[in-house]
Amino acid sequence: MTTLRVDGEAIRTLGADLTVLAEVLAALGEGQAAPGSVTGHASVSAALDELLGNWSMLRRRLSGALDDLGAAAAQAGTAYLLVENGIVDSLGCTPAACPASSIQR
């Protein structure tokens, strides 16, 4: 039989960390197009503009996805903690120990 242990607080913390990461990624800002004199040939300049445009678009998508994942993880962590506390309380546990089992509170 497989045992799965979930640390609700760790999941909730992960959610907060992912949200911060999303904010940092979003704050990187838009790439600035390099002047043609720096990049040389017009085709090189056009390719660089396309690359920077794609990076900006993908950065915004990734930031949004991380923000959504962070919110979901924070909600899941909170839900795990609520369920865990409800189960422990239903067993008649005190802050020190749970007489119905070996669950530490």
Contacts in CASP RR format, 6 or more apart in sequence:
PFRMAT RR
TARGET T0000
AUTHOR 0000-0000-0000
METHOD contacts of the structure
MODEL  1
MTTLRVDGEAIRTLGADLTVLAEVLAALGEGQAAPGSVTGHASVSAALDE
LLGNWSMLRRRLSGALDDLGAAAAQAGTAYLLVENGIVDSLGCTPAACPA
SSIQR
6 80 0 8 1.000
8 76 0 8 1.000
8 77 0 8 1.000
8 78 0 8 1.000
8 80 0 8 1.000
8 81 0 8 1.000
8 84 0 8 1.000
9 77 0 8 1.000
9 81 0 8 1.000
11 73 0 8 1.000
11 74 0 8 1.000
11 76 0 8 1.000
11 77 0 8 1.000
11 80 0 8 1.000
12 73 0 8 1.000
12 74 0 8 1.000
12 76 0 8 1.000
12 77 0 8 1.000
12 78 0 8 1.000
12 81 0 8 1.000
14 70 0 8 1.000
14 73 0 8 1.000
15 69 0 8 1.000
15 70 0 8 1.000
15 71 0 8 1.000
15 72 0 8 1.000
15 73 0 8 1.000
15 74 0 8 1.000
16 70 0 8 1.000
16 74 0 8 1.000
17 70 0 8 1.000
18 66 0 8 1.000
18 67 0 8 1.000
18 69 0 8 1.000
18 70 0 8 1.000
18 73 0 8 1.000
19 66 0 8 1.000
19 67 0 8 1.000
19 70 0 8 1.000
19 71 0 8 1.000
19 74 0 8 1.000
21 66 0 8 1.000
22 63 0 8 1.000
22 64 0 8 1.000
22 65 0 8 1.000
22 66 0 8 1.000
22 67 0 8 1.000
22 70 0 8 1.000
23 63 0 8 1.000
23 67 0 8 1.000
25 59 0 8 1.000
25 62 0 8 1.000
25 63 0 8 1.000
25 66 0 8 1.000
26 59 0 8 1.000
26 60 0 8 1.000
26 63 0 8 1.000
26 64 0 8 1.000
28 59 0 8 1.000
29 56 0 8 1.000
29 59 0 8 1.000
30 52 0 8 1.000
30 56 0 8 1.000
31 52 0 8 1.000
31 53 0 8 1.000
31 55 0 8 1.000
31 56 0 8 1.000
32 52 0 8 1.000
33 45 0 8 1.000
33 48 0 8 1.000
33 49 0 8 1.000
33 52 0 8 1.000
34 45 0 8 1.000
34 48 0 8 1.000
36 42 0 8 1.000
36 45 0 8 1.000
39 45 0 8 1.000
39 48 0 8 1.000
88 98 0 8 1.000
88 103 0 8 1.000
88 105 0 8 1.000
91 98 0 8 1.000
91 99 0 8 1.000
91 100 0 8 1.000
91 101 0 8 1.000
91 103 0 8 1.000
92 98 0 8 1.000
92 99 0 8 1.000
92 100 0 8 1.000
93 99 0 8 1.000
93 100 0 8 1.000
93 103 0 8 1.000
93 105 0 8 1.000
94 105 0 8 1.000
95 105 0 8 1.000
96 105 0 8 1.000
97 103 0 8 1.000
97 104 0 8 1.000
97 105 0 8 1.000
98 104 0 8 1.000
98 105 0 8 1.000
END
